[in-house]
Amino acid sequence: MNFDRNTIIGFIVLAVLFVGYFFYTTKEQQAYQLAKHKQDSINALNQPKPDTAALRIDSLAADSIDRVAAAGGFQASANGSEQVTVVENDLLKIAFTNRGGQPKWVELKHFEGPDSTAVKLAASEFDKITYTINTAPNRTADITNFFFNGGQVIKGADGTQTVSYQLQSPQGQAVVHQFVIKPGQYMVDFNLQIAGVPQLLGGNSLNMTWQNQSLQLQRDLTYERQQSQIAYYVDGDYDYSGIMGGGSETFNDPVQWVGVKQQFFNTTLIAKQNNFTSGAVTWQSPESGNVVTRAVANLKMELPAATNATVPLALYYGPTDYKILKQYGNDMEDMVNLGSGIFAFVKYINRWIILPVFDLFAKLTSNYGIVILLLTVFIRLLISPLTYSSYLSGAKMKALRPEIDKLKEKFGTDQQAISMEQMKLFREAGVNPLGGCIPALLQIPIFFALYSFFNANVELRGEAFLWAQDLSQYDSILSWSGWEIPFYGNHISLFTITATLTSLLISVYSMSMTPDQNNPVLKYMPYVFPVFLLFIFNSQPAALTWYYTVSNLITLLLQFIIQNYIIDHDKVLAKIEANRKKPKTKSKWQERMEQMQEQQKKMQELQNKSKR
């Protein structure tokens, strides 16, 4: 279709008219809505006001009547006023409420949240521990609907503090919630005592519901959610589920404990003796707000066929610290994610090597940036035999570079011939072309071990170093709000930049030591990968990017020293010449490679003939 000047002008005029029309219409609608809103406001002011105070009193009265009716033999405890008892040890401050006889909130004294106040766990209206009891024939009530008696604190000679709440009926049935807080412990014992089990619990089954809402405790809510999990110990095995997107899990085998694990903290309900016989847990992560996840666990326990029963439980409110959790002997330390998925085996590197060495250096200095530096030096010394082998292989490749250049001049663009001749040259000289790659591959488990370690080590939380305010989170020298760079974020991490630049320097130096690559992928990949790090590491903990920076600097220093002062290039050439004089035996791998190259050469020749 051809458009002349008049047609184009016509389209422009129509477009202007449409824009003007929509602009005018929008303004008219806005004016109408504003006038209507004013009139609605005037009408609302002229309407008689409902007595909200009376409505609230009526609602409370109706609720009170319902609670009393459902309370049956426990009607005396159906109404009351909430009384809060605060108990402290050197680690925790716990507020207990007589409503439901349970913790109301828990404060961790040695940890601060994003707002610089003490970290609080289980501190919302959503959080509760509850179960249903039979209050009269055909009547049941939730235990949180009752106001318990008691709440006094009894102190023991060893510093132990005990808080007990009692709920009792005139018929002799009773429920006691006893909490024991010990010095130096994040674990709180919860002893549930029931008198009159057959009357209070149908079929002698305790059906407990545990609700937990975890709030944001790190600067980056999205990253915290990625590092958070629902953890559970079922039939003697630990397992977990990621919280992203919500989910559910059903337990048909005995359950010892269920926990909501944030990146560095967890709240866990534990059966100390008799496990829960079955149960289920559901969770959801709201898309807005500062909630990491909300979890509801429904757990069933069969009680002995007796009149009275004691159910020993425990509640853990504290850091997800490997050493602290391990002391309880129920595999709760598995919540510390030191390696998972296909790299689950690296947790043993962390447990047996990285963690003990890190703790050793932490005793020497309180500066965790220096601790990471010392840890980096230790790891580089540990893998130094691999490093030396890699550099020696690079020196051999550099020695052969003039001969490889001659092959390229001889065969020109015939890549098949060049590759075959290179293989013969490497075999004659006793050089393994993968000699520099294999040591690097063997270091990958160490990298993934440290990636897990720095994301899970609560000791780094809140520790500053240089410009990084918190080594457990990304360091930011510049941030902005309202928009994000795709795959990068809304901030600039300086340690990520230093890690990327030092990686690029290593690539440049390494490529200068190896023969020129004709394959564009192999030629440019060493330079592309460090750029990927800029995007991958930008939201990673500063501890990880600081480690990577130090490791790269050590690599550059070692490359320079080993290549210039340790490896004797004349000896390398002499050894290559000596290898050439030895009788050669082909390995199966070399035979296969030559066969493949020969087949590729023949196919290439056939293709060239067919084109002619």
HELIX and SHEET records of a PDB file:
HELIX    1   1 ARG A    5  ASN A   46  1                                  42    
HELIX    2   2 THR A   52  ALA A   71  1                                  20    
HELIX    3   3 GLY A   72  SER A   77  5                                   6    
HELIX    4   4 ILE A  143  ASN A  145  5                                   3    
HELIX    5   5 VAL A  197  LEU A  200  1                                   4    
HELIX    6   6 GLY A  202  ASN A  204  5                                   3    
HELIX    7   7 LEU A  221  GLN A  226  1                                   6    
HELIX    8   8 TYR A  322  LYS A  326  1                                   5    
HELIX    9   9 MET A  332  MET A  335  5                                   4    
HELIX   10  10 GLY A  341  PHE A  343  5                                   3    
HELIX   11  11 VAL A  346  ILE A  349  1                                   4    
HELIX   12  12 ASN A  350  ILE A  354  3                                   5    
HELIX   13  13 LEU A  355  LEU A  364  1                                  10    
HELIX   14  14 TYR A  368  LEU A  382  1                                  15    
HELIX   15  15 SER A  384  ALA A  399  1                                  16    
HELIX   16  16 ARG A  401  PHE A  411  1                                  11    
HELIX   17  17 GLN A  415  ALA A  429  1                                  15    
HELIX   18  18 CYS A  437  LEU A  442  1                                   6    
HELIX   19  19 ILE A  444  ALA A  456  1                                  13    
HELIX   20  20 VAL A  458  LEU A  460  5                                   3    
HELIX   21  21 LEU A  494  SER A  512  1                                  19    
HELIX   22  22 PRO A  520  ILE A  536  1                                  17    
HELIX   23  23 ALA A  542  ILE A  561  1                                  20    
HELIX   24  24 ILE A  562  ILE A  566  3                                   5    
HELIX   25  25 HIS A  569  LYS A  581  1                                  13    
HELIX   26  26 LYS A  588  LYS A  611  1                                  24    
SHEET    1   A 4 VAL A  84  GLU A  88  0                                        
SHEET    2   A 4 LEU A  92  THR A  97 -1                                        
SHEET    3   A 4 GLN A 102  GLU A 112 -1                                        
SHEET    4   A 4 ALA A 118  LEU A 121 -1                                        
SHEET    1   B 6 ARG A 139  ASP A 142  0                                        
SHEET    2   B 6 LYS A 128  ALA A 136 -1                                        
SHEET    3   B 6 SER A 205  LEU A 215 -1                                        
SHEET    4   B 6 VAL A 291  GLU A 302 -1                                        
SHEET    5   B 6 SER A 278  GLN A 284 -1                                        
SHEET    6   B 6 GLY A 247  PHE A 251 -1                                        
SHEET    1   C 9 ASN A 149  LYS A 155  0                                        
SHEET    2   C 9 GLN A 161  GLN A 168 -1                                        
SHEET    3   C 9 ALA A 174  ILE A 181 -1                                        
SHEET    4   C 9 MET A 187  ALA A 195 -1                                        
SHEET    5   C 9 ASN A 308  PRO A 319 -1                                        
SHEET    6   C 9 PHE A 265  ALA A 271 -1                                        
SHEET    7   C 9 VAL A 255  LYS A 261 -1                                        
SHEET    8   C 9 GLN A 229  VAL A 234 -1                                        
SHEET    9   C 9 ASP A 237  GLY A 242 -1                                        
SHEET    1   D 2 LEU A 478  SER A 479  0                                        
SHEET    2   D 2 HIS A 491  ILE A 492 -1                                        
END                                                                             
